[in-house]
């Protein structure tokens, strides 16, 4: 991995990379040609396939609503988010998926490119504990066709997140 020192103009420049740079966190940018032709499997599976990573090592960012607040869950693209487990991890009684329009407005990103990093509105974030098995995981870099590889412990620190078993297969 290379430590990004300066904010580079161009395709890889997003609020997510800016947040990582400001925090002094090492990350690796990964770009690929996004295509809507095969979206039955989802954006994250497309990223894993095109970048050559295991689907358990590539994570998707999902937003849920607990009734009192919105929270972010980051789970492997190979599975789903357990909403009850997410709610428990943030001390709520229940959670439901947030409306995609709300998720886009509050994150500042489009669906399929929502990153847990650099969001317009900061939310409590929970990273599936399976991420801790890896030295590097991939999360969205803030747009479709762009991911960043980052150490999961660094991601937890930057986001002030918690790790919990919120992924299901």
N, C-alpha and C positions, 0 to 999 in steps of 0.2 A: 504494500500500500504506500501511497505517497501522501505526505502531509500537505494539504493545500494551504499555502501561506497567503496568497493574494487572490482576491476575487477576480476570476477570469470572465471577461465578456464573452457571450456566445451561447451556444445551445445548452451548456451545462450550468448556466447561471440562473439560479432560482432562490427564493427565500429559504428553502431547505439547505442549500449549500452555503448560503450566507450565515445561517445559524451555526452550522458545523464549523465554518471558518472562524467565526467570532469566539466560539468555545475552544478553539485550538484542537479540535478532534480530527484525527486522521481518517480519511475516507477515500474511496475510489469511485469515480464516476463511471457509469456504464450506460451507453446509449445503444439503441436498436431501432430498427424501422418498425414503428407501430402500424398494424393493419386491422381494420374492422372486419375483414373477411372471415375470420375464424374466432369470433368472440364468444362462442358457446362455452368455452372453458374459462373465460375470464381474462382480465388484464394481467393478473399476477402469473398465471400459468403461461401466458404468452411471453412474459419477461423471462421466466425460468427457462423455457424452451429456447428462446432466441439467444439468451446469454450463456446457456450451457450449465445452469446451476440446478441442483436438486430442488424439487418443489418444497421440501421441508425447510430449506435454507432461505427461501424467498418469502417475504412477509407482505401482507396487504394491510392497509389501514382502513378501519371501519369506524363510523361514528354511531353511538347509541344515545338514547335519551332515557334518563332514569325518572323523569317526571319533575325533578328539581333542577337537573343540569344535564348537559351533554358531556359524554365521556368518549375517549378514543381507545379502541382496542386494536392491537397489532398482532395478527395471527398468521401462521403459515398459509400460503396460497393453496396448499394441498388439502386444507380442511375448512372448517367453519368456526365461527365464534359462538361460544356458549354464553348466551345472554345472562343466564342466572349466575354463572361463575363471574362474569364481568361485573354484574351488580354487586355481588358479594365482595369482590376485590376493592370496590370503591365505597363500601358501606351503605349501599342502597338495597331496597327490597326487591326491585325489579328493574329491568331495562328492556327497551324495544329499539329496533333499528331506527335511526334518525331519518327523516325525510331527506332524500338526496339533494334537494334544493337548499335545505338548511345546512347540510354538510358542506356543500360547495360554498355557500355564503360565509359560513363561519371559519372554514379552513382557508379560503382564498384559492382553492384548487378545483379542477374539474374532476368529476368521477372518473376513476381509472388512472388518475394522477395525483390523488390525495396523499400527501406525505404526512407523517407524524411530526415532522420538523417544519419550522417556519410558518406555522398556521397564523392566520389573522387573529383569531381568538384562542388563547391558551386554554386547554382542557386537561383534566386529569387523564393520564394515559396509563394503560396497562399493557405490558408486553407479555405474550405467552411465554411461559417459563422454558419451553422447548428451545427457544433462541439461545439460551445459555449453554447449550451443548456445542455451539459453534464459536470459532474465533471471529468470524465475519458473517453477517447476515445482510441480505439486500432488502431495502425498503424503497418506496417510490422517492424519487428525487424532486418531485413536484410537478411533473407533467408526464403525459403518456409517452412511452418510449425512452424514459430516463429513470434510472435507478442509482442508488448509492450503496456501496458496500461499507459497512461500519461495524465495529465491535459492539455486541449487544450491551455490554456493561457501560460503554461510552454513551450509547443511545439512552440508557436508563438515567445516567447522570445529567445529560444535556436536557432531557425532558422532565426531570424530576419524577420519573415514572416508577411503577412497581412491576415486578414480575409475578405472575400468577398463572395457574392452569386454566386458561380461558379458551384454548383451542380444542376442537373435537374432530374426529375423523370417521 
